[in-house]
Amino acid sequence: MSLPSLTAQLQPDGCYAVAFSGGLDSTVLLHQLVCWQQQHPQLRVRALHVHHGLSPNADSWAEHALRICQQWQIPCAVLRVQVDSRDSGIEAAARTVRYQALFADLQPGEQLLTAQHLDDQCETLLLALKRGSGPAGLASMPAQRQYGAHQHLRPLLSVSRQQLESYAMQHQLSWIEDESNADVRYDRNFLRQQILPLLQARWPHFSAAAARSAALCGEQEQLLDELLAEQLAQLTDQQGALHFPPLLAMSEARRHALLRRWITRQGGAMPSREALRRITDEVMHCREDAQPCLRFGAFVLRRYREQLFWLPHQTSLRQHALVWHTLSQPLSLPDGLGTVQADFTTCAMRLPAEDEQINVRFQAHGYYHLQGRAGGREMKKLWQELGVPPWQRERIPLIYYNQTLMAAPGLFITREGATRDTAGWQAIWSQQ
Ligand SMILES: Nc1ncnc2c1ncn2[C@@H]1O[C@H](COP(=O)(O)OP(=O)(O)OP(=O)(O)O)[C@@H](O)[C@H]1O
């Protein structure tokens, strides 16, 4: 079998890492690259095998991958991962960690190749139909996508499994069969073993036609992406918050299209129609002071004033109190909040007295006078004036001397914390 698709998609002087499971598809892909490299010695190819540790055979698969690569004189790395299937099914969890490991191992300028084929694409489309997906889901797998700084290509997407098998026979390739592929309790295997053969027997071009439908859906989605990109950029601020009032004047279709793109850009999964309706009804239309919060897996959607926020699920740090013993050393904050450190080149806050201990807490109540402002205010009012959303108020490090609030780094200094002489410091909060 000749594979024009490979040479059409790849560069003869490119730098490629093949995700090599040792199964039929990736064995054919790797073999083609090895042959192609003989004609184009500048082509750089290596193999990456992910060891999931899920099957008792995982070690022997890794050994097989290494053996084949040694035979073909291709560098091969085995990447060991741990699959945690608590949040999603085992297949989805394995896929997530697999791609994380593969992309993390890529070198600058290297592109990732995976070997999904036409029948995989057809199965993906049928699975998307089963879930009731919209055009983005029905678009199935793109032949090419950008992932961070790297390209991910699927050069065999238009090649059928039967073609791959003939190629493997012709070149006497050996490959491994994952025993779990026979288990029809998995939806994909059920389609592969029991449904697709029936469809193919009746309509031999079914997979190719389904893949064409997927590509057409992908094209529509891309067009919408392009048409909506400018408007989405105008509505989104640098932190990713979405200014939503204009969405309420739009048709439902346009509002949903913008919300979907905003959510996926923030790292969320594609929301259902029902979820989008709830966002409109329960979050955008609710009373301003209602503090709505919708949970989506590991994320929450919140509203503050006229903006929507898509945030990782975060805990309140109200109960935390840390003692800052040595000002010359940065103080590490809990829950990935970074550090606070002292800057003695700026004289903003007074230094603590002998009997005052510096501590950092994450809550404040009561009435305060701030430096540089006339009159005092309730803490709640101060946060409102500063435009700090309620959920952030319990995650901002506050500097206290004993029981008295002195400052919120970068936001304010209280009258008690202000310095009246030339000695002093300021607290800097670094959130990396
Ligand atoms: N253990 C592995 N090590 C390296 N690459 C792998 C491994 N498993 C799968 N791959 C790569 O991913 C491709 C798709 O494999 P498979 O069809 O089993 O994945 P999947 O779980 O259905 O998910 P997806 O198709 O979305 O990646 C393979 O052709 C191969 O390139």
The ligand as an ORCA input file, in Angstrom:
! r2SCAN-3c Opt
* xyz 0 1
  N       0.542      3.165     25.261
  C       0.714      4.025     24.243
  N       1.913      4.567     24.031
  C       2.113      5.451     23.024
  N       1.133      5.824     22.182
  C      -0.086      5.322     22.351
  C      -0.370      4.384     23.382
  N      -1.674      4.059     23.285
  C      -2.178      4.746     22.245
  N      -1.223      5.495     21.659
  C      -1.354      6.403     20.495
  O      -2.679      6.871     20.422
  C      -3.293      6.401     19.216
  C      -4.734      6.081     19.502
  O      -4.790      4.980     20.344
  P      -6.157      4.423     20.864
  O      -7.123      4.346     19.702
  O      -5.903      3.205     21.660
  O      -6.541      5.633     21.811
  P      -7.908      6.060     22.447
  O      -7.877      5.752     23.899
  O      -9.039      5.541     21.634
  O      -7.833      7.659     22.420
  P      -7.511      8.673     21.297
  O      -7.830      7.999     19.994
  O      -8.347      9.882     21.585
  O      -6.028      8.943     21.505
  C      -2.453      5.217     18.787
  O      -2.535      5.040     17.404
  C      -1.061      5.615     19.228
  O      -0.473      6.498     18.275
*
